[in-house]
Amino acid sequence: MIKEYDIRVLPQVAADERRLKEFLSREKGLDAKHINGVRILKRSIDARQRTVFVNLKVRAFVNEQPTAPELVKTNYHNVADRPQVIVVGAGPGGLFAALRLIELDFKPIVLERGKNVHDRRLDIALISREAKVNPESNYSFGEGGAGAFSDGKLFTRSKKKGNTDRILSIFCLHGANPNILVDVHPHIGTDKLPAVIQAMRERIISCGGEVHFQTRVDDLIIDHDEVKGVIATRHPELPSRHPELPSRHPERSEGSLSQTEYLGPVILATGHSARDVYKMLYNNRVALEPKGIAVGVRLEHPQTLIDQIQYHNPKGRGDFLPPAEYNFVTQVQDRGVYSFCMCPGGFVVPAASGPEQVVVNGMSPSNRGSKWANSGMVVEIRPEDITPDATTDPLFAVMHYQEEMERMAYINGGRTQVAPAQRMTDFVNRKISFDLPETSYVPGLISTPLHFLLPQGVSDRLRQGFLNFGKWSHGFLTREACLIGVETRTSSPIRIIRDRDTLQHIQIKGLYPCGEGAGYAGGIVSAAIDGERCAEMLAMIFNN
């Protein structure tokens, strides 16, 4: 007999199967001697009251042998001789589009401007150690996309567009810990996600697909308002193809670079930082529109303080609770002010993707074991909030607004990856910080009056937001917390307009704008869902 229950227990009970069996015996009338196993199906923490509880959905195996978690059934087969589809970008949107194409009997050709996930680590390390930013291989560009080295959180509020459990299950098929199927806020971890991404790539190749790194798409091949393929430039540092792949495409050499045409319909999943892609699309008269974003800072606290606040206990989280998270949102002057991408037990990292930029992001390893907690603290910006100057096309006004904030941070950081920073209470009181707290940000911090340097609409709203959050959560507004600037890459500043039903571009057939870079997703899971949807619509249109 298998029984499922929704229960509410103390943390020490949730962490111990023996205690769970005793609880089920006492509260549900089961005989503990006959419970052969208890599997947790869903888990969340309720810390709204002084006593912290854990909400569980459990499956009890009574006189039954426990079974392993059920993963989604997939049909990955050989597609080497099937019609090919060009997938531009190897982030979650592109990788999940490619895997879904294989299931739908198409051959994916994945083109990624950055390096593979292993070689990419070296370039990311150089950003912190030597302030060197490789514009083609960084926290934004490379196999796995922006999420590969900036946390790997799998939480999404998107419930309308697809099956999130399917996405999590496919991650597990490729090596992710099955705990992500259980936790309400699933998290793979920056240290674990690269191996999962590599397994996905190996799956694509083993099924006859292709994956090309350091291959930047520079133009579309368009004929009579239909995309026929792309023109890509190959960077010279590494061999042009995965060693298992033969050459199958015509190449032409231009200096030290080589250009290649790849033919087929195109799923464009280039991420929110590929600003050159928007300009290429604009030059091809592809319909675009400006889109709102959110900008601000990365706020870093001691994790022990967040544990004390969130768990209502001066001793912190104790032995049975994870590092505490938080989520704040308020309205200030008709714009949202909110926490974003909260990283308990994490690090603040340099996320610039080009010269003269300082951009920060946050990440956590799988154990969330650092002594810091951080999150983005951002203010909603709408296109109408920005007045472009005479030399700026209104389409790019939001993007240029991002660029100016990043350049400001770069200049005030001494034209390195040192980041401008300010104590939280000094920012609220509009005072200069004469010293700064210890930080996880490796390139270092420099005391900077962010209350003055941030755009006034951002600074004023952040200030009031922090005052609100401090009232709601005693101790959150503290001089022990530090604002680190700037957080600008929350989403795409431009939307590539597509048809609501077919997901094709509204005016060009064969082009499927996808994921965060196209303006239709926000995070790993929602981008993966959108990648699968684009693959499905492409297959349906192709087969009709």
Disulfide bonds with the S-S distance in Angstrom:
none
